[in-house]
Amino acid sequence: MIILLVGAIGLVMWSLQLMKMAHHSSEKSLIFAGVLVAVSAIGLVAVYMLMDGCMGYITGGESVSAQASNLPLMVVSHFSSIF
């Protein structure tokens, strides 16, 4: 998950750099390249989320996103059992 996050942030930063270069040089191809890089970052995250759900379904376990959404409930139930 950390590698995915670093990769997506890197792609967005590269996209912003391309857009800045396009603004300074008034070159349309760099704008198009920046948009494509930004779309690839979105695609990277989308494919990860889809595969996470599919692998959770195939293995019979929960996906990472489902586990993350249940985390506050688990913390509350843990603290309520202590008190």
N, C-alpha and C positions, 0 to 999 in steps of 0.2 A: 504494500500500500504506500509506503514511503517512497519507493522508487517511482511509482506511478505519479505521485504528487510532485516530486522533483522534476520528472519528465514533463508533466503538464505545465508547471511553472516556467521551466526552461523554454518550452515552445511559445508560451505567451510572451515571455521577455524577448525572444527572438523576433516574434511578430511585431512587437512594439518598436524594436530597433529598426526593422525593415520599414515600418510606417514613418518613423522619424527621418530615415534616409530618403524616403520617397518625397516627403514634404520639403526637404532642403533642395533636392535635385529636380523636383517636379517631374518625376518619372512614373508613368502609370504602371509599368510592369512590376515595380517594387510594391506598389499598393496591392496589386493582384497577388503577388507572392506573400505579402503579409496576411492577407485575408485567408489564403490557402493554409498557411501555417497555423493561424488561429482556429480554423475549422478542423485541422488535424488534431489539435489539442482537445477540442470538444469530442471528436471521434474517439480519441484514446480513452477518455474517461467513460464515454458511453459504452464502448466495447467491454471495458473492465466491469462496469455495472451489470451488463447483460451476462457476461461469462460467470460472474460471481453468483448471480441468481440461478443460472443453469447448473453450475457445479454443486450448489447447495441442494438443488432439487434432485440431481442424479445420486449424490451420496447420501441423501436423506437427512443431512444436517442443515443447520441454518446458514444463510449467507452472512457475509461480514456486515453488510448494511443492516440486516435484520438484527444481528447481535448488537450493533451500535445503537439501534433504536430501542432495544430492550435494556440497555445499560442503566439509564436513570431508574427504571422500575426495580432492577436488581439491587441498586444501591439503597433505595428507599426500603425495600423489604429486608435488606441486611440490617440496616440501622433500626428498623422497627422491632426486629427480633432481639436486638441487644437491649433495648429499653423496655 
